[in-house]
Amino acid sequence: MRIEALRRPNDQYQQQLQRGEIGNLAFLKAGFYQQRLFGDPYCCLARKRHPSVGPGFSL
């Protein structure tokens, strides 16, 4: 699995939202209907005994 997070310039959000390239953005108020469906905390996943993790995760 690969997850990638990208930061895009604020002036491009409206066009990208209209094209369906990005999702919910709270600061785009006029002309866009938005509804929060659910909240999800961050999580981290790794296989058991992965060499980069060591004995466990920490903050």
PDB file of N, CA, C, O and CB in Angstrom:
ATOM      1  N   MET A   1       0.849  -1.155   0.000  1.00  0.00           N
ATOM      2  CA  MET A   1       0.000   0.000   0.000  1.00  0.00           C
ATOM      3  C   MET A   1       0.901   1.226   0.000  1.00  0.00           C
ATOM      4  O   MET A   1       1.944   1.249   0.654  1.00  0.00           O
ATOM      5  CB  MET A   1      -0.969  -0.007   1.213  1.00  0.00           C
ATOM      6  N   ARG A   2       0.484   2.237  -0.739  1.00  0.00           N
ATOM      7  CA  ARG A   2       1.219   3.500  -0.746  1.00  0.00           C
ATOM      8  C   ARG A   2       0.218   4.630  -0.570  1.00  0.00           C
ATOM      9  O   ARG A   2      -0.782   4.702  -1.284  1.00  0.00           O
ATOM     10  CB  ARG A   2       2.044   3.677  -2.066  1.00  0.00           C
ATOM     11  N   ILE A   3       0.491   5.510   0.380  1.00  0.00           N
ATOM     12  CA  ILE A   3      -0.357   6.672   0.627  1.00  0.00           C
ATOM     13  C   ILE A   3       0.508   7.901   0.443  1.00  0.00           C
ATOM     14  O   ILE A   3       1.612   7.984   0.983  1.00  0.00           O
ATOM     15  CB  ILE A   3      -1.005   6.635   2.061  1.00  0.00           C
ATOM     16  N   GLU A   4       0.004   8.852  -0.319  1.00  0.00           N
ATOM     17  CA  GLU A   4       0.758  10.066  -0.580  1.00  0.00           C
ATOM     18  C   GLU A   4      -0.137  11.269  -0.307  1.00  0.00           C
ATOM     19  O   GLU A   4      -1.263  11.327  -0.800  1.00  0.00           O
ATOM     20  CB  GLU A   4       1.296  10.090  -2.037  1.00  0.00           C
ATOM     21  N   ALA A   5       0.354  12.223   0.470  1.00  0.00           N
ATOM     22  CA  ALA A   5      -0.384  13.453   0.769  1.00  0.00           C
ATOM     23  C   ALA A   5       0.302  14.610   0.054  1.00  0.00           C
ATOM     24  O   ALA A   5       1.513  14.798   0.173  1.00  0.00           O
ATOM     25  CB  ALA A   5      -0.460  13.714   2.314  1.00  0.00           C
ATOM     26  N   LEU A   6      -0.478  15.375  -0.681  1.00  0.00           N
ATOM     27  CA  LEU A   6       0.063  16.494  -1.439  1.00  0.00           C
ATOM     28  C   LEU A   6      -0.571  17.802  -0.984  1.00  0.00           C
ATOM     29  O   LEU A   6      -1.774  17.853  -0.732  1.00  0.00           O
ATOM     30  CB  LEU A   6      -0.162  16.285  -2.942  1.00  0.00           C
ATOM     31  N   ARG A   7       0.210  18.835  -0.881  1.00  0.00           N
ATOM     32  CA  ARG A   7      -0.297  20.171  -0.575  1.00  0.00           C
ATOM     33  C   ARG A   7      -0.385  20.930  -1.891  1.00  0.00           C
ATOM     34  O   ARG A   7       0.595  21.021  -2.630  1.00  0.00           O
ATOM     35  CB  ARG A   7       0.622  20.925   0.465  1.00  0.00           C
ATOM     36  N   ARG A   8      -1.554  21.468  -2.179  1.00  0.00           N
ATOM     37  CA  ARG A   8      -1.759  22.201  -3.421  1.00  0.00           C
ATOM     38  C   ARG A   8      -2.018  23.668  -3.112  1.00  0.00           C
ATOM     39  O   ARG A   8      -2.549  23.980  -2.046  1.00  0.00           O
ATOM     40  CB  ARG A   8      -2.930  21.600  -4.228  1.00  0.00           C
ATOM     41  N   PRO A   9      -1.659  24.573  -4.008  1.00  0.00           N
ATOM     42  CA  PRO A   9      -1.902  26.004  -3.779  1.00  0.00           C
ATOM     43  C   PRO A   9      -3.392  26.299  -3.623  1.00  0.00           C
ATOM     44  O   PRO A   9      -4.210  25.760  -4.369  1.00  0.00           O
ATOM     45  CB  PRO A   9      -1.325  26.835  -4.935  1.00  0.00           C
ATOM     46  N   ASN A  10      -3.752  27.153  -2.656  1.00  0.00           N
ATOM     47  CA  ASN A  10      -5.163  27.460  -2.384  1.00  0.00           C
ATOM     48  C   ASN A  10      -5.897  27.984  -3.608  1.00  0.00           C
ATOM     49  O   ASN A  10      -7.091  27.721  -3.757  1.00  0.00           O
ATOM     50  CB  ASN A  10      -5.265  28.474  -1.268  1.00  0.00           C
ATOM     51  N   ASP A  11      -5.229  28.713  -4.485  1.00  0.00           N
ATOM     52  CA  ASP A  11      -5.912  29.284  -5.644  1.00  0.00           C
ATOM     53  C   ASP A  11      -6.300  28.232  -6.681  1.00  0.00           C
ATOM     54  O   ASP A  11      -7.024  28.547  -7.625  1.00  0.00           O
ATOM     55  CB  ASP A  11      -5.035  30.328  -6.290  1.00  0.00           C
ATOM     56  N   GLN A  12      -5.841  27.002  -6.529  1.00  0.00           N
ATOM     57  CA  GLN A  12      -6.188  25.925  -7.469  1.00  0.00           C
ATOM     58  C   GLN A  12      -7.306  25.016  -6.960  1.00  0.00           C
ATOM     59  O   GLN A  12      -7.823  24.197  -7.720  1.00  0.00           O
ATOM     60  CB  GLN A  12      -4.964  25.089  -7.760  1.00  0.00           C
ATOM     61  N   TYR A  13      -7.690  25.150  -5.675  1.00  0.00           N
ATOM     62  CA  TYR A  13      -8.665  24.233  -5.085  1.00  0.00           C
ATOM     63  C   TYR A  13     -10.023  24.261  -5.789  1.00  0.00           C
ATOM     64  O   TYR A  13     -10.601  23.205  -6.046  1.00  0.00           O
ATOM     65  CB  TYR A  13      -8.851  24.565  -3.629  1.00  0.00           C
ATOM     66  N   GLN A  14     -10.534  25.435  -6.099  1.00  0.00           N
ATOM     67  CA  GLN A  14     -11.873  25.507  -6.673  1.00  0.00           C
ATOM     68  C   GLN A  14     -11.947  24.761  -8.001  1.00  0.00           C
ATOM     69  O   GLN A  14     -12.885  23.994  -8.219  1.00  0.00           O
ATOM     70  CB  GLN A  14     -12.287  26.963  -6.867  1.00  0.00           C
ATOM     71  N   GLN A  15     -10.989  24.966  -8.884  1.00  0.00           N
ATOM     72  CA  GLN A  15     -10.995  24.284 -10.171  1.00  0.00           C
ATOM     73  C   GLN A  15     -10.806  22.778 -10.007  1.00  0.00           C
ATOM     74  O   GLN A  15     -11.448  21.997 -10.709  1.00  0.00           O
ATOM     75  CB  GLN A  15      -9.907  24.851 -11.070  1.00  0.00           C
ATOM     76  N   GLN A  16      -9.935  22.364  -9.090  1.00  0.00           N
ATOM     77  CA  GLN A  16      -9.693  20.939  -8.874  1.00  0.00           C
ATOM     78  C   GLN A  16     -10.905  20.266  -8.250  1.00  0.00           C
ATOM     79  O   GLN A  16     -11.184  19.106  -8.552  1.00  0.00           O
ATOM     80  CB  GLN A  16      -8.468  20.734  -7.987  1.00  0.00           C
ATOM     81  N   LEU A  17     -11.628  20.966  -7.387  1.00  0.00           N
ATOM     82  CA  LEU A  17     -12.850  20.422  -6.803  1.00  0.00           C
ATOM     83  C   LEU A  17     -13.914  20.247  -7.886  1.00  0.00           C
ATOM     84  O   LEU A  17     -14.594  19.222  -7.922  1.00  0.00           O
ATOM     85  CB  LEU A  17     -13.371  21.341  -5.673  1.00  0.00           C
ATOM     86  N   GLN A  18     -14.064  21.232  -8.763  1.00  0.00           N
ATOM     87  CA  GLN A  18     -15.046  21.137  -9.839  1.00  0.00           C
ATOM     88  C   GLN A  18     -14.724  19.996 -10.800  1.00  0.00           C
ATOM     89  O   GLN A  18     -15.636  19.373 -11.343  1.00  0.00           O
ATOM     90  CB  GLN A  18     -15.116  22.451 -10.602  1.00  0.00           C
ATOM     91  N   ARG A  19     -13.445  19.717 -11.014  1.00  0.00           N
ATOM     92  CA  ARG A  19     -13.044  18.620 -11.901  1.00  0.00           C
ATOM     93  C   ARG A  19     -13.069  17.264 -11.192  1.00  0.00           C
ATOM     94  O   ARG A  19     -12.843  16.235 -11.827  1.00  0.00           O
ATOM     95  CB  ARG A  19     -11.647  18.883 -12.455  1.00  0.00           C
ATOM     96  N   GLY A  20     -13.346  17.252  -9.871  1.00  0.00           N
ATOM     97  CA  GLY A  20     -13.394  16.005  -9.122  1.00  0.00           C
ATOM     98  C   GLY A  20     -12.029  15.464  -8.740  1.00  0.00           C
ATOM     99  O   GLY A  20     -11.899  14.285  -8.410  1.00  0.00           O
ATOM    100  N   GLU A  21     -11.007  16.312  -8.779  1.00  0.00           N
ATOM    101  CA  GLU A  21      -9.651  15.865  -8.449  1.00  0.00           C
ATOM    102  C   GLU A  21      -9.381  15.846  -6.950  1.00  0.00           C
ATOM    103  O   GLU A  21      -8.488  15.130  -6.498  1.00  0.00           O
ATOM    104  CB  GLU A  21      -8.639  16.755  -9.127  1.00  0.00           C
ATOM    105  N   ILE A  22     -10.135  16.618  -6.171  1.00  0.00           N
ATOM    106  CA  ILE A  22      -9.965  16.682  -4.719  1.00  0.00           C
ATOM    107  C   ILE A  22     -11.324  16.663  -4.058  1.00  0.00           C
ATOM    108  O   ILE A  22     -12.347  16.809  -4.728  1.00  0.00           O
ATOM    109  CB  ILE A  22      -9.173  17.944  -4.300  1.00  0.00           C
ATOM    110  N   GLY A  23     -11.344  16.482  -2.725  1.00  0.00           N
ATOM    111  CA  GLY A  23     -12.596  16.358  -1.982  1.00  0.00           C
ATOM    112  C   GLY A  23     -12.930  17.556  -1.122  1.00  0.00           C
ATOM    113  O   GLY A  23     -12.660  18.693  -1.507  1.00  0.00           O
ATOM    114  N   ASN A  24     -13.517  17.314   0.045  1.00  0.00           N
ATOM    115  CA  ASN A  24     -14.091  18.316   0.941  1.00  0.00           C
ATOM    116  C   ASN A  24     -13.072  19.361   1.397  1.00  0.00           C
ATOM    117  O   ASN A  24     -12.033  19.016   1.961  1.00  0.00           O
ATOM    118  CB  ASN A  24     -14.689  17.635   2.147  1.00  0.00           C
ATOM    119  N   LEU A  25     -13.367  20.619   1.157  1.00  0.00           N
ATOM    120  CA  LEU A  25     -12.509  21.724   1.586  1.00  0.00           C
ATOM    121  C   LEU A  25     -13.386  22.782   2.238  1.00  0.00           C
ATOM    122  O   LEU A  25     -14.167  23.445   1.556  1.00  0.00           O
ATOM    123  CB  LEU A  25     -11.703  22.325   0.384  1.00  0.00           C
ATOM    124  N   ALA A  26     -13.266  22.947   3.546  1.00  0.00           N
ATOM    125  CA  ALA A  26     -14.168  23.812   4.310  1.00  0.00           C
ATOM    126  C   ALA A  26     -14.100  25.280   3.906  1.00  0.00           C
ATOM    127  O   ALA A  26     -15.101  25.982   4.051  1.00  0.00           O
ATOM    128  CB  ALA A  26     -13.861  23.691   5.769  1.00  0.00           C
ATOM    129  N   PHE A  27     -12.975  25.777   3.410  1.00  0.00           N
ATOM    130  CA  PHE A  27     -12.879  27.202   3.108  1.00  0.00           C
ATOM    131  C   PHE A  27     -13.536  27.588   1.784  1.00  0.00           C
ATOM    132  O   PHE A  27     -13.634  28.780   1.492  1.00  0.00           O
ATOM    133  CB  PHE A  27     -11.439  27.613   3.085  1.00  0.00           C
ATOM    134  N   LEU A  28     -13.992  26.629   0.969  1.00  0.00           N
ATOM    135  CA  LEU A  28     -14.743  26.938  -0.255  1.00  0.00           C
ATOM    136  C   LEU A  28     -16.224  26.969   0.104  1.00  0.00           C
ATOM    137  O   LEU A  28     -16.886  25.931   0.092  1.00  0.00           O
ATOM    138  CB  LEU A  28     -14.456  25.883  -1.396  1.00  0.00           C
ATOM    139  N   LYS A  29     -16.744  28.135   0.419  1.00  0.00           N
ATOM    140  CA  LYS A  29     -18.112  28.241   0.932  1.00  0.00           C
ATOM    141  C   LYS A  29     -19.134  28.436  -0.189  1.00  0.00           C
ATOM    142  O   LYS A  29     -20.044  27.617  -0.322  1.00  0.00           O
ATOM    143  CB  LYS A  29     -18.209  29.396   1.922  1.00  0.00           C
ATOM    144  N   ALA A  30     -19.015  29.491  -0.999  1.00  0.00           N
ATOM    145  CA  ALA A  30     -20.043  29.856  -1.967  1.00  0.00           C
ATOM    146  C   ALA A  30     -20.059  28.896  -3.158  1.00  0.00           C
ATOM    147  O   ALA A  30     -19.020  28.601  -3.748  1.00  0.00           O
ATOM    148  CB  ALA A  30     -19.824  31.287  -2.452  1.00  0.00           C
ATOM    149  N   GLY A  31     -21.258  28.415  -3.499  1.00  0.00           N
ATOM    150  CA  GLY A  31     -21.422  27.615  -4.700  1.00  0.00           C
ATOM    151  C   GLY A  31     -21.101  26.135  -4.547  1.00  0.00           C
ATOM    152  O   GLY A  31     -21.199  25.384  -5.517  1.00  0.00           O
ATOM    153  N   PHE A  32     -20.721  25.703  -3.350  1.00  0.00           N
ATOM    154  CA  PHE A  32     -20.369  24.302  -3.130  1.00  0.00           C
ATOM    155  C   PHE A  32     -21.118  23.779  -1.914  1.00  0.00           C
ATOM    156  O   PHE A  32     -21.063  24.379  -0.841  1.00  0.00           O
ATOM    157  CB  PHE A  32     -18.838  24.133  -2.943  1.00  0.00           C
ATOM    158  N   TYR A  33     -21.822  22.656  -2.082  1.00  0.00           N
ATOM    159  CA  TYR A  33     -22.479  21.999  -0.959  1.00  0.00           C
ATOM    160  C   TYR A  33     -21.508  20.993  -0.356  1.00  0.00           C
ATOM    161  O   TYR A  33     -20.934  20.168  -1.067  1.00  0.00           O
ATOM    162  CB  TYR A  33     -23.805  21.305  -1.402  1.00  0.00           C
ATOM    163  N   GLN A  34     -21.331  21.067   0.959  1.00  0.00           N
ATOM    164  CA  GLN A  34     -20.440  20.133   1.646  1.00  0.00           C
ATOM    165  C   GLN A  34     -21.148  19.569   2.862  1.00  0.00           C
ATOM    166  O   GLN A  34     -21.929  20.256   3.521  1.00  0.00           O
ATOM    167  CB  GLN A  34     -19.116  20.824   2.058  1.00  0.00           C
ATOM    168  N   GLN A  35     -20.865  18.314   3.148  1.00  0.00           N
ATOM    169  CA  GLN A  35     -21.428  17.663   4.321  1.00  0.00           C
ATOM    170  C   GLN A  35     -20.393  16.707   4.884  1.00  0.00           C
ATOM    171  O   GLN A  35     -19.858  15.867   4.161  1.00  0.00           O
ATOM    172  CB  GLN A  35     -22.747  16.919   3.977  1.00  0.00           C
ATOM    173  N   ARG A  36     -20.111  16.832   6.170  1.00  0.00           N
ATOM    174  CA  ARG A  36     -19.177  15.911   6.810  1.00  0.00           C
ATOM    175  C   ARG A  36     -19.863  14.570   6.997  1.00  0.00           C
ATOM    176  O   ARG A  36     -20.932  14.494   7.603  1.00  0.00           O
ATOM    177  CB  ARG A  36     -18.675  16.470   8.171  1.00  0.00           C
ATOM    178  N   LEU A  37     -19.259  13.527   6.484  1.00  0.00           N
ATOM    179  CA  LEU A  37     -19.850  12.192   6.584  1.00  0.00           C
ATOM    180  C   LEU A  37     -19.354  11.443   7.804  1.00  0.00           C
ATOM    181  O   LEU A  37     -20.121  10.716   8.435  1.00  0.00           O
ATOM    182  CB  LEU A  37     -19.549  11.390   5.336  1.00  0.00           C
ATOM    183  N   PHE A  38     -18.085  11.605   8.151  1.00  0.00           N
ATOM    184  CA  PHE A  38     -17.520  10.939   9.310  1.00  0.00           C
ATOM    185  C   PHE A  38     -16.172  11.564   9.633  1.00  0.00           C
ATOM    186  O   PHE A  38     -15.595  12.268   8.805  1.00  0.00           O
ATOM    187  CB  PHE A  38     -17.380   9.419   9.066  1.00  0.00           C
ATOM    188  N   GLY A  39     -15.677  11.310  10.823  1.00  0.00           N
ATOM    189  CA  GLY A  39     -14.341  11.723  11.227  1.00  0.00           C
ATOM    190  C   GLY A  39     -13.471  10.501  11.426  1.00  0.00           C
ATOM    191  O   GLY A  39     -13.967   9.435  11.791  1.00  0.00           O
ATOM    192  N   ASP A  40     -12.194  10.642  11.193  1.00  0.00           N
ATOM    193  CA  ASP A  40     -11.291   9.507  11.328  1.00  0.00           C
ATOM    194  C   ASP A  40      -9.947   9.996  11.843  1.00  0.00           C
ATOM    195  O   ASP A  40      -9.341  10.874  11.229  1.00  0.00           O
ATOM    196  CB  ASP A  40     -11.124   8.763   9.979  1.00  0.00           C
ATOM    197  N   PRO A  41      -9.464   9.452  12.957  1.00  0.00           N
ATOM    198  CA  PRO A  41      -8.153   9.872  13.471  1.00  0.00           C
ATOM    199  C   PRO A  41      -7.034   9.303  12.590  1.00  0.00           C
ATOM    200  O   PRO A  41      -7.228   8.350  11.836  1.00  0.00           O
ATOM    201  CB  PRO A  41      -7.967   9.410  14.949  1.00  0.00           C
ATOM    202  N   TYR A  42      -5.873   9.917  12.716  1.00  0.00           N
ATOM    203  CA  TYR A  42      -4.710   9.378  11.993  1.00  0.00           C
ATOM    204  C   TYR A  42      -4.350   8.011  12.551  1.00  0.00           C
ATOM    205  O   TYR A  42      -4.579   7.735  13.729  1.00  0.00           O
ATOM    206  CB  TYR A  42      -3.493  10.340  12.094  1.00  0.00           C
ATOM    207  N   CYS A  43      -3.796   7.169  11.720  1.00  0.00           N
ATOM    208  CA  CYS A  43      -3.323   5.876  12.183  1.00  0.00           C
ATOM    209  C   CYS A  43      -2.055   5.514  11.432  1.00  0.00           C
ATOM    210  O   CYS A  43      -1.784   6.049  10.357  1.00  0.00           O
ATOM    211  CB  CYS A  43      -4.404   4.788  11.995  1.00  0.00           C
ATOM    212  N   CYS A  44      -1.296   4.622  11.991  1.00  0.00           N
ATOM    213  CA  CYS A  44      -0.048   4.153  11.385  1.00  0.00           C
ATOM    214  C   CYS A  44      -0.105   2.638  11.295  1.00  0.00           C
ATOM    215  O   CYS A  44      -0.550   1.972  12.229  1.00  0.00           O
ATOM    216  CB  CYS A  44       1.202   4.620  12.208  1.00  0.00           C
ATOM    217  N   LEU A  45       0.343   2.096  10.177  1.00  0.00           N
ATOM    218  CA  LEU A  45       0.343   0.650   9.976  1.00  0.00           C
ATOM    219  C   LEU A  45       1.730   0.198   9.553  1.00  0.00           C
ATOM    220  O   LEU A  45       2.415   0.882   8.793  1.00  0.00           O
ATOM    221  CB  LEU A  45      -0.711   0.235   8.923  1.00  0.00           C
ATOM    222  N   ALA A  46       2.127  -0.942  10.044  1.00  0.00           N
ATOM    223  CA  ALA A  46       3.381  -1.559   9.617  1.00  0.00           C
ATOM    224  C   ALA A  46       3.293  -3.047   9.921  1.00  0.00           C
ATOM    225  O   ALA A  46       2.560  -3.466  10.816  1.00  0.00           O
ATOM    226  CB  ALA A  46       4.619  -0.904  10.329  1.00  0.00           C
ATOM    227  N   ARG A  47       4.034  -3.827   9.181  1.00  0.00           N
ATOM    228  CA  ARG A  47       4.011  -5.258   9.448  1.00  0.00           C
ATOM    229  C   ARG A  47       4.770  -5.560  10.743  1.00  0.00           C
ATOM    230  O   ARG A  47       5.627  -4.786  11.168  1.00  0.00           O
ATOM    231  CB  ARG A  47       4.621  -6.042   8.263  1.00  0.00           C
ATOM    232  N   LYS A  48       4.452  -6.660  11.343  1.00  0.00           N
ATOM    233  CA  LYS A  48       5.103  -7.094  12.567  1.00  0.00           C
ATOM    234  C   LYS A  48       6.604  -7.258  12.316  1.00  0.00           C
ATOM    235  O   LYS A  48       7.008  -7.844  11.312  1.00  0.00           O
ATOM    236  CB  LYS A  48       4.481  -8.418  13.080  1.00  0.00           C
ATOM    237  N   ARG A  49       7.428  -6.739  13.231  1.00  0.00           N
ATOM    238  CA  ARG A  49       8.896  -6.806  13.173  1.00  0.00           C
ATOM    239  C   ARG A  49       9.494  -6.067  11.968  1.00  0.00           C
ATOM    240  O   ARG A  49      10.552  -6.454  11.471  1.00  0.00           O
ATOM    241  CB  ARG A  49       9.334  -8.255  13.136  1.00  0.00           C
ATOM    242  N   HIS A  50       8.832  -5.020  11.504  1.00  0.00           N
ATOM    243  CA  HIS A  50       9.399  -4.216  10.418  1.00  0.00           C
ATOM    244  C   HIS A  50      10.654  -3.512  10.943  1.00  0.00           C
ATOM    245  O   HIS A  50      10.607  -2.931  12.027  1.00  0.00           O
ATOM    246  CB  HIS A  50       8.351  -3.173   9.873  1.00  0.00           C
ATOM    247  N   PRO A  51      11.766  -3.543  10.215  1.00  0.00           N
ATOM    248  CA  PRO A  51      13.025  -2.994  10.716  1.00  0.00           C
ATOM    249  C   PRO A  51      12.995  -1.481  10.986  1.00  0.00           C
ATOM    250  O   PRO A  51      13.781  -0.995  11.800  1.00  0.00           O
ATOM    251  CB  PRO A  51      14.112  -3.293   9.734  1.00  0.00           C
ATOM    252  N   SER A  52      12.122  -0.739  10.332  1.00  0.00           N
ATOM    253  CA  SER A  52      12.050   0.699  10.573  1.00  0.00           C
ATOM    254  C   SER A  52      11.267   1.051  11.836  1.00  0.00           C
ATOM    255  O   SER A  52      11.422   2.148  12.372  1.00  0.00           O
ATOM    256  CB  SER A  52      11.424   1.384   9.387  1.00  0.00           C
ATOM    257  N   VAL A  53      10.438   0.142  12.310  1.00  0.00           N
ATOM    258  CA  VAL A  53       9.593   0.410  13.468  1.00  0.00           C
ATOM    259  C   VAL A  53      10.281   0.018  14.774  1.00  0.00           C
ATOM    260  O   VAL A  53      10.120   0.710  15.779  1.00  0.00           O
ATOM    261  CB  VAL A  53       8.273  -0.332  13.335  1.00  0.00           C
ATOM    262  N   GLY A  54      11.023  -1.048  14.781  1.00  0.00           N
ATOM    263  CA  GLY A  54      11.642  -1.527  16.009  1.00  0.00           C
ATOM    264  C   GLY A  54      10.608  -2.211  16.877  1.00  0.00           C
ATOM    265  O   GLY A  54       9.718  -2.883  16.355  1.00  0.00           O
ATOM    266  N   PRO A  55      10.703  -2.055  18.216  1.00  0.00           N
ATOM    267  CA  PRO A  55       9.787  -2.769  19.103  1.00  0.00           C
ATOM    268  C   PRO A  55       8.369  -2.208  19.099  1.00  0.00           C
ATOM    269  O   PRO A  55       7.454  -2.886  19.566  1.00  0.00           O
ATOM    270  CB  PRO A  55      10.321  -2.742  20.499  1.00  0.00           C
ATOM    271  N   GLY A  56       8.150  -0.992  18.589  1.00  0.00           N
ATOM    272  CA  GLY A  56       6.793  -0.438  18.569  1.00  0.00           C
ATOM    273  C   GLY A  56       6.793   1.024  18.150  1.00  0.00           C
ATOM    274  O   GLY A  56       7.846   1.627  17.941  1.00  0.00           O
ATOM    275  N   PHE A  57       5.608   1.574  18.033  1.00  0.00           N
ATOM    276  CA  PHE A  57       5.441   2.974  17.648  1.00  0.00           C
ATOM    277  C   PHE A  57       5.545   3.876  18.871  1.00  0.00           C
ATOM    278  O   PHE A  57       5.290   3.451  19.998  1.00  0.00           O
ATOM    279  CB  PHE A  57       4.090   3.186  16.941  1.00  0.00           C
ATOM    280  N   SER A  58       5.919   5.112  18.633  1.00  0.00           N
ATOM    281  CA  SER A  58       5.861   6.146  19.667  1.00  0.00           C
ATOM    282  C   SER A  58       5.474   7.441  18.992  1.00  0.00           C
ATOM    283  O   SER A  58       5.544   7.558  17.769  1.00  0.00           O
ATOM    284  CB  SER A  58       7.225   6.289  20.428  1.00  0.00           C
ATOM    285  N   LEU A  59       5.067   8.410  19.783  1.00  0.00           N
ATOM    286  CA  LEU A  59       4.716   9.704  19.202  1.00  0.00           C
ATOM    287  C   LEU A  59       5.941  10.363  18.619  1.00  0.00           C
ATOM    288  O   LEU A  59       5.851  11.466  18.080  1.00  0.00           O
ATOM    289  CB  LEU A  59       4.071  10.618  20.245  1.00  0.00           C
TER     290      LEU A  59
END
